[in-house]
Amino acid sequence: MYRTLSTLALSTAIGSAMFAGLAQAQDITLGEVFPATLAGHAYIPALTLITPPADAPADAWISGKFTAGAARVDAPMSLEGDTGGQHGKRGTGIFRPFIGQPLQGFSGFAMERATDGSIIALTDNGFGSKANSPDTLLFFHLIMPNFENGNVDVRETVFLHDPDGIVPFRITYQGTDARYLTGADFDLESIQIIGNDIWIGEEFGPYLIRANLDGRITGLYPTMLNSAELRSPDHPALSVPAQAGADFLLPRSSGYEGMALQPGTGLLWGMLEKPLLNADGTNGPRVLEVLAFDPAQESWTGDRFLFPLGAGATAIGDFNFIDETRALVIERDNGEGDPSLACADPANPKPDCFPNPALLKRVVLIDTADIAEDGTVRRIGHIDLMNIADPNGLARLETAANRDLSGLFTMPFFTIEDVMLYDESHILVATDNNLPFSSGRQLDAAMDNEFVLLSVPELLAAR
């Protein structure tokens, strides 16, 4: 069904002459722009905390102690989060370290639902890096948004743990019996369920992780590309100094942001978040590798294709099939905040503006049965998450803007990281709120975890 791209003699760094033109291409066919209408809006408040397991180390009861750089901060709720340098470093009104674990940061939805109809949703690694997340636990949830009242029912939280020592490197809670995993061990970004197994794509390796439904780790699989292991600078085998292009080909925070389960074949297709590096460490062509893994054989098949990023896009946020060949991909830039409040001088931002506003947030429909000779998948079209019709006024949260947003719903967030088929005419899109560091809707308030139901019958019917 798919072209086996290994037969195209790709170089490990995707730097061959065949793909040189892709690096400069500005004429990628984006396909048709389809309408989207808001059909439901629900959210979990930003500051939502959960209790660690009773047998977790005491260290896990206060999370975020290492989010201030080199100095550990022990006093709970003593340090305000901010939006970071590229987004104006404005306070978000939420203080850490937290008492308990933050629920925040949904980084992936499984295509299949749990037996009770719940959505299987993954929480991100904690606070964004190995260094600042050793006291945050890793978990997934069974959730159900209620679009009638705007609430989200978190029915169950399952914590990942490795009592059998499947993970071959030293983990943060190495000397404990349960061996709960933390955000210093893995950065979780995508999730699928196959029978009684949970499969998770992560970024530090990048690895695929297999666990049972109780969160017990049963397998760990490194990424193989052209018979060599693909590594990021956070791979546990690397240490400083490590040379980009030689020791690692994947930039930091660029692993399996999306991992889709293909109906019919049962294959997992892992999509990297960002392009690979060239062998000399420079940026490679603006295409994302998508690699096939066979869960039944526990091995990479060698089949691959490429997702071409549109002009202005920097990364993807999620990837899920809607049938045997067509799939949804979130494509985004790094901006947050409504563009009507863009700073006049981004280099010197004021408190009342966004220095790097959101401009490009899309859900793209691709056809994986249509692969070009250069390995790129066809983009059928997309919807614009910055321009969603809201004729019935279903939006539950206000958006700071210097324009009239009547009848319009927009998602001006840095990280929109979840998309799935909801029913035959709707998709569900949700956010990773990067607690306590991202805003988006407001200048001075942390973003919530939003669940957005979109009516998109034209997009879902497109071929």
C-alpha positions in Angstrom: 0.0 0.0 0.0 2.9 2.3 0.8 6.0 3.0 -1.2 9.0 1.5 0.6 11.1 4.6 0.7 14.2 2.6 1.6 14.3 1.6 -2.0 14.9 5.3 -2.9 18.3 5.1 -1.3 17.7 7.9 1.3 20.9 9.0 3.1 20.8 8.7 6.9 20.7 12.5 7.2 18.2 13.0 4.3 20.9 15.1 2.7 21.1 13.5 -0.7 20.7 15.4 -3.9 17.3 13.9 -4.4 15.9 16.0 -1.6 18.0 19.1 -2.0 15.1 20.8 -3.8 12.8 20.2 -0.9 15.0 22.3 1.4 14.3 25.4 -0.8 10.8 24.5 -2.0 8.2 27.2 -1.4 5.5 25.8 -3.7 4.3 22.9 -1.6 0.7 22.2 -2.6 -1.3 22.8 0.6 -4.6 21.7 -0.9 -8.0 23.1 -0.3 -8.9 25.2 2.8 -12.1 23.7 4.3 -14.5 25.4 6.7 -14.7 24.5 10.4 -17.5 25.3 12.8 -17.4 25.2 16.6 -19.7 22.4 17.9 -18.5 22.2 21.5 -16.0 23.7 23.9 -14.9 22.3 27.3 -11.8 22.8 29.4 -9.8 21.8 32.5 -8.6 24.8 34.5 -4.9 25.4 34.2 -4.1 24.8 37.8 -5.5 21.3 38.3 -3.4 19.0 40.5 -3.6 15.3 41.2 -2.4 13.0 44.0 0.7 10.8 43.3 0.3 7.1 44.0 0.6 6.1 47.7 3.8 4.2 47.1 5.5 7.0 45.0 8.6 8.6 46.6 7.9 11.6 48.8 9.9 13.6 46.3 6.9 13.4 43.9 4.6 15.1 46.3 6.1 18.5 45.5 6.7 18.9 41.8 8.4 21.6 39.9 11.3 22.1 42.3 13.8 22.2 39.5 12.1 24.7 37.1 14.2 27.7 38.2 17.5 26.7 36.5 20.4 25.6 38.6 18.8 26.5 42.0 16.3 24.1 43.5 13.2 25.8 44.9 11.6 23.9 47.8 8.9 26.3 49.0 5.5 25.3 47.4 3.7 28.0 45.3 6.6 30.5 45.7 7.7 31.1 42.2 5.5 32.5 39.4 5.5 31.0 36.0 6.1 33.1 32.9 5.7 32.8 29.2 9.4 32.6 28.4 11.8 34.7 26.4 10.3 34.2 23.0 6.9 35.1 24.3 7.6 38.2 26.3 8.4 36.7 29.7 5.0 37.8 31.1 3.8 36.3 34.4 1.1 33.7 34.1 -0.4 34.1 37.6 0.3 30.5 38.6 3.0 29.7 41.1 5.1 26.6 41.6 6.5 24.2 43.0 3.1 22.4 43.1 1.7 20.3 45.9 0.9 17.2 44.0 1.3 16.5 40.3 0.0 18.9 37.6 -2.7 17.2 35.4 -1.7 19.6 32.6 -0.3 19.2 29.2 -2.2 16.8 27.0 0.2 15.7 24.3 -1.7 12.9 22.5 -5.0 11.2 21.9 -5.3 7.5 21.0 -7.4 6.8 17.9 -9.3 4.0 19.6 -11.3 4.7 22.8 -11.4 2.7 26.0 -14.0 0.1 26.6 -16.2 2.6 28.5 -16.0 5.1 25.6 -13.5 7.3 27.3 -10.8 9.1 25.3 -7.2 7.9 26.1 -5.2 11.0 26.6 -1.5 11.3 27.4 0.1 14.0 29.7 3.4 15.5 28.6 6.7 15.0 30.4 6.2 17.7 33.0 7.9 21.0 32.5 9.6 20.6 29.1 13.0 19.1 29.6 15.1 16.4 31.3 16.7 18.9 33.6 13.5 20.5 35.0 11.2 17.5 35.3 12.8 14.8 37.6 10.0 15.2 40.2 7.1 14.9 37.7 5.5 11.5 37.2 4.4 10.2 33.8 0.8 9.1 33.2 -2.1 8.8 30.9 -5.8 9.2 31.5 -9.3 8.1 30.6 -11.2 11.3 30.0 -14.6 12.4 28.7 -15.4 16.0 27.7 -18.9 17.2 28.5 -19.8 19.8 25.9 -23.2 20.5 27.5 -21.6 22.0 30.7 -18.0 22.6 29.5 -16.4 20.3 32.0 -14.1 17.4 31.4 -14.5 14.2 33.4 -11.1 12.6 34.3 -12.3 9.1 35.0 -8.9 7.4 35.7 -5.2 8.3 35.7 -2.7 5.5 35.1 0.9 6.1 36.2 3.8 4.5 34.3 6.2 2.3 36.3 8.9 -0.2 35.5 9.2 -2.7 38.4 10.7 -5.3 36.0 13.6 -3.2 35.0 12.7 -3.1 31.3 14.2 0.4 30.8 17.9 -0.4 30.4 19.3 2.9 31.6 19.3 4.5 35.1 16.0 6.2 35.8 15.3 8.9 38.4 13.6 6.6 40.9 16.0 3.8 40.3 16.3 2.5 43.8 12.6 2.1 44.5 10.4 -1.0 44.2 7.7 0.5 42.0 10.2 2.5 39.8 7.8 5.2 38.7 8.9 7.0 35.6 9.5 10.7 35.5 9.9 13.5 33.1 13.7 13.2 33.4 13.4 9.6 32.0 11.1 10.1 29.0 9.2 12.9 27.2 5.8 11.4 26.2 4.1 12.8 23.1 1.9 10.3 21.4 -0.2 7.3 22.4 -2.2 4.4 20.9 -4.0 1.3 22.3 -3.7 -2.1 20.7 -5.6 -4.8 22.5 -4.3 -4.8 26.1 -1.2 -2.8 25.2 -0.6 0.9 25.4 2.0 2.2 22.9 3.7 5.6 23.5 6.0 7.6 21.3 8.5 9.8 23.1 11.2 12.4 22.3 14.3 11.8 24.4 15.4 8.7 22.5 13.3 8.8 20.6 11.8 5.5 21.7 8.5 3.6 21.4 7.3 2.4 24.8 4.9 -0.5 25.4 3.0 -0.8 28.6 0.0 -2.8 29.9 -3.3 -1.1 30.8 -2.1 -0.7 34.4 0.9 1.4 33.2 3.5 -1.4 33.8 6.3 -1.1 31.2 6.6 -4.2 29.0 8.9 -3.1 26.2 11.2 -0.3 25.0 12.2 0.1 21.3 14.9 2.4 19.9 14.3 4.0 16.6 16.0 2.4 13.7 16.6 4.3 10.5 18.7 2.8 7.7 19.9 0.1 10.0 21.3 2.7 12.5 19.8 4.0 15.7 18.3 7.5 15.3 19.1 9.6 18.3 18.4 13.0 19.8 20.8 15.1 22.0 18.8 13.8 25.0 19.5 10.1 24.2 20.7 8.4 27.4 23.8 7.1 25.6 25.1 10.6 24.8 27.1 13.0 26.9 28.6 16.4 26.5 30.2 17.1 24.1 28.1 15.5 21.4 28.3 16.6 17.8 25.1 17.4 15.8 25.0 15.4 12.6 27.4 12.8 13.9 26.2 11.7 17.3 22.6 12.8 16.8 20.5 13.6 13.7 17.4 14.7 15.5 17.2 18.2 17.1 16.2 18.4 20.8 12.4 18.0 21.4 11.8 16.6 17.9 10.8 12.9 18.5 7.5 11.2 18.0 5.1 14.1 18.4 2.6 12.1 16.5 2.1 8.3 16.2 -0.8 6.9 14.3 -2.3 3.5 14.3 -3.3 2.4 10.8 -6.6 0.6 10.5 -6.3 -2.6 8.4 -2.6 -3.1 8.7 -2.2 -2.6 12.5 1.0 -0.7 11.9 2.2 2.2 14.1 3.5 5.2 12.0 5.7 7.5 14.1 6.0 11.1 12.8 8.9 13.2 14.0 8.1 16.6 15.2 10.8 18.5 13.3 13.1 17.8 10.3 16.3 15.8 10.7 19.7 17.5 10.6 22.2 17.1 7.8 25.4 15.2 8.4 27.2 18.5 9.1 24.7 19.4 11.8 22.9 22.1 9.7 19.2 22.1 9.2 17.9 19.5 6.7 15.0 19.8 4.2 11.7 20.9 5.6 10.1 17.5 5.6 9.3 15.2 8.5 10.1 11.5 8.6 7.2 9.1 9.2 8.4 5.6 10.0 6.5 2.3 10.3 6.7 -0.1 13.2 5.0 -3.5 13.4 3.8 -4.1 17.0 3.1 -7.8 16.2 6.8 -8.3 15.1 8.2 -5.7 17.5 10.3 -4.2 14.8 10.6 -1.4 12.3 9.5 -2.4 8.8 11.7 0.0 6.8 8.6 1.6 5.2 8.7 5.4 5.3 7.2 8.6 3.8 7.7 12.3 4.3 5.3 15.0 5.5 6.2 18.3 3.8 5.9 21.4 6.1 4.0 24.4 4.7 5.7 27.8 4.6 5.8 29.3 8.1 5.2 26.0 9.9 7.9 24.8 12.4 6.5 21.5 13.7 3.6 19.1 14.0 1.5 18.5 17.1 -0.3 15.2 16.5 -1.1 12.5 13.9 -4.1 10.1 13.7 -5.8 8.1 10.9 -9.4 8.5 10.1 -9.6 5.5 7.8 -7.1 3.0 6.2 -5.2 5.7 4.3 -6.3 9.2 5.2 -5.0 10.9 8.4 -5.1 14.1 10.3 -1.9 16.1 11.2 -1.7 19.2 13.4 0.7 21.7 11.8 1.8 24.8 13.7 4.2 27.7 14.1 5.8 28.6 17.5 3.6 31.6 18.1 1.0 32.3 20.8 -1.5 35.0 21.3 -3.9 36.8 18.9 -2.0 38.5 16.0 -4.1 41.7 16.5 -2.0 42.2 19.7 1.3 41.8 18.0 4.1 43.9 19.5 5.2 46.8 17.4 8.8 46.0 18.4 9.1 42.2 19.1 12.7 42.7 20.4 11.4 45.0 23.1 8.0 43.6 24.1 5.6 45.5 26.3 3.2 43.8 28.8 0.2 44.5 26.6 1.3 42.7 23.4 2.5 39.4 22.0 6.0 39.5 20.5 5.5 36.2 18.7 1.8 35.8 18.0 0.1 32.8 16.6 -0.2 32.9 12.8 -0.3 29.3 11.6 -2.3 26.6 13.4 -3.9 23.9 11.1 -5.3 20.5 11.0 -4.1 18.9 7.7 -5.7 16.0 5.9 -3.2 13.8 4.1 -3.6 10.7 1.9 -0.9 8.1 2.7 -1.9 6.1 -0.3 -0.6 8.9 -2.5 3.2 9.2 -2.1 5.2 11.2 -4.7 8.5 10.1 -6.2 10.4 12.3 -3.8 8.7 10.5 -0.9 6.3 13.2 0.2 2.7 12.5 1.1 -0.1 14.3 -0.6 -1.8 17.1 1.4 -5.5 17.0 0.5 -6.3 20.2 2.4 -6.7 21.7 5.8 -8.8 23.7 8.3 -7.5 26.9 9.9 -7.6 26.7 13.7 -7.2 30.5 13.8 -10.4 31.0 11.9 -13.2 28.8 13.2 -16.9 29.9 12.8 -18.8 30.2 16.0 -22.3 31.2 14.9 -24.0 29.9 18.0 -21.6 31.5 20.5 -20.4 28.2 22.0 -17.0 29.6 23.1 -16.6 29.4 26.9 -13.4 31.5 27.2 -12.7 35.0 26.2 -9.7 35.9 23.9 -7.7 39.1 24.3 -7.7 40.7 20.9 -7.7 44.1 19.2 -10.4 43.1 16.8 -14.0 41.9 16.7 -14.2 38.2 17.4 -18.0 38.0 17.2 -19.0 34.8 15.6 -15.3 33.7 15.4 -13.4 31.1 17.5 -9.7 31.0 17.4 -6.9 28.8 19.0 -3.9 31.1 19.4 -1.8 28.7 21.3 1.9 27.7 21.1 1.2 24.0 21.5 -2.0 22.4 20.1 -1.1 18.7 20.4 -4.2 16.5 20.1 -6.5 15.6 17.2 -8.8 12.6 16.6 -11.8 11.6 14.7 -14.8 12.1 17.0 -17.6 10.9 14.7 -18.4 10.9 11.0 -18.6 14.7 10.8 -16.6 16.0 13.8 -13.0 16.0 15.0 -11.7 16.7 18.5 -8.8 19.1 19.0 -7.1 19.8 22.3 -4.1 21.6 23.8 -1.0 21.2 25.8 -0.9 24.1 28.2 2.7 23.9 29.3 1.8 24.7 32.9 2.8 27.2 34.2 4.6 28.7 31.2 2.2 29.4 28.3 -0.7 31.9 27.9 -2.5 32.4 24.5 -6.0 33.5 25.2 -5.0 36.2 27.7 -1.8 38.2 28.1 -1.3 37.5 31.8 -3.1 34.2 32.5 -1.9 30.6 32.0 -3.8 28.8 29.3 -6.2 26.1 30.3 -6.4 22.6 28.8 -9.0 23.1 26.1 -11.1 20.5 24.3 -12.6 21.8 21.0 -15.2 19.9 19.1 -15.3 20.9 15.4 -17.9 20.2 12.7 -15.8 19.5 9.6 -17.9 17.3 7.2 -16.3 18.7 4.1 -12.8 18.0 5.4 -13.6 14.5 6.4 -15.3 13.8 3.0 -12.4 15.1 1.0 -10.3 12.6 -1.1 
